[in-house]
Structure formats: C-alpha cells, structure tokens
C-alpha cells in the first residue's frame, strides 16, 4: 500500500515540476481542442431601440483561428448571412483604429440590450467596437483586457452619444465596467460537486459499499476533496487562465485520489475485522471512482464548457 501511495505522490511531484519547468505553450493549448475555453462576455445598455454589430479589436493581428485581413483579397465573411451583413463586415474591415488595433474578422449581430459573446480564443488586449447601421455610427471603447478565464463586462452607451453627429464616438471609461458573473460560477461549482458525488456513490455501490456508514464516509470525503479541488481550480482559472487550469487539473486529481484513498483506508479498517479488511480494495475504489468522474468531467466539458 505504501509503495502505491509513494508511486502516485512521486508522479504528482514529477508532473508539477514538469509543468513549472516546461510550461504549456499557447500553441499547444490552441491545438488541444477540448475542455473549457476562455471567453469575453459583454452586456449592453442604452441600445434598446437599435440593431447593431459588435466586435473586439485586438492588439495582436491573430488569436486562435482568427486573424486580421492583409489586403482586399483576404476578406472573409464567415459570420455574414446576407449582403447587408457583408457590408457591415466591410465597415469593420475599413475601420482605422488610431492605436493600430486589428479587426480579426469576427463580429456578432445584437438587438436591444443584448449580450455579446466571444467564446473561442478572444483577444487578451482589446477594444470594444460597436457599429449601428441605422446611424452609420461607430462607438469605440478605450483599452480593455481579459482579467479572468471568463471575463464579463458591461457597456453603457448613453443617448447623448447616439444622437451626436460625430461618426465615431468614444465610450467613456466610466461606462465600461467589469461585471464578473459570480452567481454562475457558484452554481456551476455546486453542479460539478453534486455530479461528482453522485458518480462516486454509483461506483461505491458497485464495489459493495452499500451501508449508510460507508456511503456517509464517501460523501463526506468527497465534499472535502471536491470543494477544495473546485475552489482551487476556479481561483487558478480566474487568475491565471487556461494553461494553468489544465496543468493543475490533472495534478490535483492525483492528489485527490491519494487523499481519498488514505481516508477510506483509515475509516474502513475500523468498520471491518482484520480478516475482512483488504487495503487494496479502498485504493482501487478511490482510483476507479476518481478516474470515472474525471473522464465524465472531460466529456461533459466538450458538451457544456460553461459547467466544466
């Protein structure tokens, strides 16, 4: 038993050292097309009577699959459904930012006080650019940057700016605010914990741990480890982004396996006679239950990236 625990602790330490010495490169994250992706989400106010288009001008000329146009023959209309939207895309392509920020050929149509979402490799440093075809008017923010794995903002365009004859209006900094969705993060955290406990209880039943005492210990152990794991991952994702999130996720899952195995061995040994108790069974149970829940989480992340 000690050899198995030592082996996994050794793997854990090796993985952590490797991730520090050879950190994940940005390109490797882009190539690994699974799991959660960073996003920029912007809620708008003051535009309830308009149909408008939104993009993020990037400090760099490429991010993920998006890139700036290099000439007239390099214009793409991936997000256009008709000629009117192609004309809007041309407006963005012809827009000349005074600070040299790039239009990466991604835009979204919005109506009223709508929400804009760039959910697949948004730029890190950007400006919010709004175009209202009805008035042939642009609204541009000052410099913004992603501050979390999922960065939320609110933008208020007041009526005085809309009525101005100036074709390009600068949105006041006071009208662009960070608006992180803490409520969503809390409830998705609860969903992850509940699903994980449900999965591990199902595995426990298959292993013969069916009495209330066994299930109580398993639930308590998972509450402790899963709350600690998910809170740590949320903090890491919020602060350091996807590379640190992915690097830490597997390492912490190994640690969770070791901690839960030690808890099960300690408590289950007191609930069975020395002849009945086998150290390998709690270790195997901890390994199988954590592997199943980890694989389920990765699979669900592909379908519902906002949950995992």
Secondary structure, 3 states (H helix, E strand, C coil): CHHHHHHHHHHHHHHHHHHHHCCCCHHHHHHCCCCCCCEEEEEEECCCCCEEEEEEEECCCEECCEECCCCHHHCCCCCCCCHHHHHHHHHHHHCCCCCCCEECCCCEEEECCCEEEECCCCCCEEEEEEEECCCCEEEECCCEECCCCEEEEEEECCHHHHHCCCCEEECCHHHEEECCCHHHHHHHHHHHHHHHHHHHHHHHHHCCCCCHHHHHHHHHHHHHHHHHHHHHHHHHHHHHCHHHHHHHHHHHHHHHHHHHHHHHHHHHHHHCCCCCCCHHHHHHHHHHHHHHHHHHHHHHHHHCCCCC
